Amino acid sequence: MTDYLFVYGTLRKDIMGSQHALLADQARFYSMGSLCGKLYDLGGYPAAVESYDSHDQVFGEVYVLPDPEPLLAKLDEYEECSAGFPEPHEYRRTQRVIKLGGGFVWAWVYLYQRDVSGLDAIMSGNYGSYDRQRQDFA
């Protein structure tokens, strides 16, 4: 079985966050994709939560994980959802259906676990374009 990872924020290649090099080294870009969910701005990074409305989409990248366990352990540390961090964690790694241009895959994704009341929604569902726009106005 192939393991996939869906990333929508600072791990995306167009964002080039601090951990993207790790992902690029240990995974292979597969496709652009989307998750049925809503995206919120937490300041320096985004938060995705599930939605049951098919119009709500979070856009990102799908990666194939040739050796998933070591990479996911490192990403759990980055997302602060490993056993070494106090609970409740901000994020939870789970598998969800990710829509691709020509089908679907089950992929690991980090979903936000806290209340989103009062957070700014990223209406486009695309953190890449939102982050660039935010920097233009800073």
C-alpha positions as CSV (number, residue, x, y, z in Angstrom):
1,M,0.0,0.0,0.0
2,T,1.3,3.5,-0.9
3,D,1.3,6.2,1.8
4,Y,0.5,9.7,0.8
5,L,0.7,13.0,2.7
6,F,-1.4,16.1,1.9
7,V,0.1,19.4,2.9
8,Y,-1.6,22.8,2.7
9,G,0.5,25.3,4.6
10,T,4.2,25.8,5.5
11,L,5.2,22.4,4.1
12,R,4.1,23.4,0.6
13,K,6.9,23.8,-2.0
14,D,5.7,27.3,-3.0
15,I,5.8,28.5,0.7
16,M,9.3,27.0,1.3
17,G,8.9,26.8,5.1
18,S,11.7,25.5,7.3
19,Q,10.6,21.9,7.0
20,H,10.0,21.7,3.3
21,A,13.6,20.6,2.6
22,L,12.9,17.5,4.8
23,L,9.8,16.7,2.9
24,A,11.5,17.3,-0.5
25,D,14.3,15.0,0.6
26,Q,12.2,12.1,1.9
27,A,9.1,12.2,-0.2
28,R,8.1,12.6,-3.8
29,F,5.7,15.2,-5.1
30,Y,2.7,13.4,-6.6
31,S,-0.1,15.9,-7.4
32,M,-2.0,19.0,-6.4
33,G,-5.1,18.1,-4.5
34,S,-7.9,19.3,-2.2
35,L,-9.5,18.4,1.0
36,C,-13.1,19.0,1.9
37,G,-12.5,21.6,4.7
38,K,-12.0,25.1,5.7
39,L,-8.8,27.0,6.1
40,Y,-7.9,29.6,8.8
41,D,-5.1,32.0,9.5
42,L,-3.2,31.4,12.8
43,G,-0.7,34.2,12.1
44,G,2.4,32.5,10.8
45,Y,0.8,29.4,9.5
46,P,-2.7,28.0,8.6
47,A,-5.1,25.6,10.2
48,A,-7.4,23.2,8.3
49,V,-10.6,21.8,9.7
50,E,-12.9,19.3,8.2
51,S,-16.1,20.4,6.5
52,Y,-19.1,18.4,5.3
53,D,-19.9,21.0,2.7
54,S,-18.4,20.0,-0.7
55,H,-18.0,23.7,-1.6
56,D,-15.4,24.2,1.2
57,Q,-12.0,23.2,-0.2
58,V,-8.5,23.4,1.2
59,F,-5.9,23.3,-1.6
60,G,-2.5,21.8,-1.3
61,E,0.0,19.3,-2.5
62,V,0.1,15.5,-2.3
63,Y,3.3,13.6,-1.7
64,V,4.2,9.9,-1.9
65,L,6.0,8.6,1.2
66,P,8.4,5.8,0.2
67,D,9.4,5.3,3.9
68,P,6.6,6.9,5.8
69,E,7.3,6.1,9.5
70,P,10.6,8.1,10.0
71,L,9.3,11.1,8.0
72,L,5.9,11.2,9.8
73,A,7.6,11.0,13.2
74,K,9.7,14.1,12.3
75,L,6.6,15.9,11.0
76,D,4.7,15.0,14.1
77,E,7.4,16.7,16.1
78,Y,7.2,19.8,13.7
79,E,3.4,19.9,14.1
80,E,3.8,19.3,17.9
81,C,1.5,16.4,18.0
82,S,3.9,13.6,19.1
83,A,3.7,12.0,22.5
84,G,6.4,14.4,23.7
85,F,4.0,17.4,23.6
86,P,1.3,18.1,26.2
87,E,-2.2,17.4,25.2
88,P,-4.5,18.6,23.9
89,H,-2.4,19.0,20.7
90,E,-3.0,21.8,18.3
91,Y,-3.0,19.3,15.4
92,R,-3.9,15.7,14.9
93,R,-2.5,13.6,12.1
94,T,-5.2,11.5,10.4
95,Q,-6.1,10.1,7.1
96,R,-8.6,11.7,4.8
97,V,-9.8,11.5,1.2
98,I,-8.0,13.9,-1.0
99,K,-9.4,14.9,-4.3
100,L,-7.0,14.9,-7.3
101,G,-7.4,16.1,-10.8
102,G,-8.3,12.5,-12.0
103,G,-9.4,10.7,-8.8
104,F,-8.9,10.4,-5.1
105,V,-6.3,9.1,-2.7
106,W,-6.3,8.5,1.1
107,A,-3.6,10.7,2.5
108,W,-2.2,11.7,5.9
109,V,-3.1,15.2,6.8
110,Y,-2.6,17.4,9.9
111,L,-6.0,18.8,11.0
112,Y,-6.5,21.6,13.5
113,Q,-8.0,20.5,16.8
114,R,-8.9,23.8,18.5
115,D,-11.8,26.2,18.3
116,V,-11.7,28.4,15.2
117,S,-14.1,31.1,16.5
118,G,-12.5,34.4,16.0
119,L,-9.9,33.2,13.5
120,D,-9.7,34.8,10.1
121,A,-11.0,32.4,7.4
122,I,-8.9,32.0,4.3
123,M,-11.8,32.0,1.9
124,S,-9.9,30.9,-1.2
125,G,-8.8,27.7,0.7
126,N,-5.3,28.4,-0.7
127,Y,-2.6,29.4,1.8
128,G,0.0,29.9,-0.9
129,S,-1.8,32.8,-2.5
130,Y,-3.1,34.1,0.9
131,D,0.4,34.1,2.4
132,R,1.8,36.1,-0.5
133,Q,-1.0,38.6,-0.4
134,R,-0.6,39.0,3.4
135,Q,3.2,39.7,2.9
136,D,2.3,42.4,0.2
137,F,0.3,44.3,2.8
138,A,2.7,43.9,5.8
